[in-house]
Amino acid sequence: MGGSSFDVAPNGTVSVLDEAHRRVLRWRADATVPESVPVAVNGTLADLAVASDGSMYVLESTAEPGRSPLLRAFSPTGRDRASARIAE
């Protein structure tokens, strides 16, 4: 398991969610190696969206039995901002 979701910013920065390793790999347009940003996700299949300010949103679509999926919000540096259960 590895990167499952990515986002490309208007400035060319590519962010790849590597949920198995609980991180986002971020390649800036002029970089040769990615920046690794740790994120507190559960390590299962998930989707990533990055806002214009660099905030990251991860939808953990694999929920525990009897629970709905979890949407997590992170700062551009990976700090946990909020989470909420959402309807399927």
N, C-alpha and C positions, 0 to 999 in steps of 0.2 A: 504494500500500500504506500502511496506517496501523494503527490500533488493531485488534487481532484477538481479544483476550481481556480479561476484566475480572473483578474480585472486589469484593464489597461486604461491608464489615465490620459487625459488630453496632452500632457507633456511627454508622453512616451514611457512613463514608469510602468513596469509590469509587476504585479503582485500575484504570487501563487500561494494558495493555501495548501500547506503540507500538514494536514490534520493528524496524520499518523505520528509526526514528530512535534506536534503542538506548536507550530510556528507558521509565520508568513515569510516567504522569501521575496524580497523586493529588489528588482533590478531597475535602477535609475537609467535614463537614456544614455548617459556617458560612462556608466560603470561597467567593469569587466567581471566583477564578482557580485553576488547578491548580498544585501543586508539581511540578516536573520532577525526577525522580530518574534519573540515568544508570545503566544496567546494561550489563555486558559480555556481550551476546548476539550471535549471528552475523547477525542481521538478516533471518532467514527466518521462516516461519510458526511460531508458538509458542503455548503455553498458559501462563496465570499462575494461581497460587494464593498467597494471603497468609495467613500464620499470625496467631494472636491477638496475638503480640508484635510484629507488623509485618514479620517476616522474609518474604522473597519467594522463591518457587520457580517457575522457568521451565523448561518442558519444550520443548526445541527438537526438534520432531517431524520436521523435514526434515533428515535426516542425509546426510553425504557418502556416495558409493557404497561399499558394503562395510562401513559403520560403522552402529552402532545409535544410536538417539536419545540425546540428552544432557540430563540433568537438572542444572540449576544452582541453587545456593542463594545468596541475597544477604541482607545485613543490611537493616534498614529504611532506611538511608541509601544503599543500592546497592553497598556493599562486597562484593566477591566472597568468599564463604565456602568453597564447595566445588562440585565437579561430579563427575558419575559417568555412565558409559554405562549404559543400561538395556536390557533385552530388549524386543523389539517387543511 
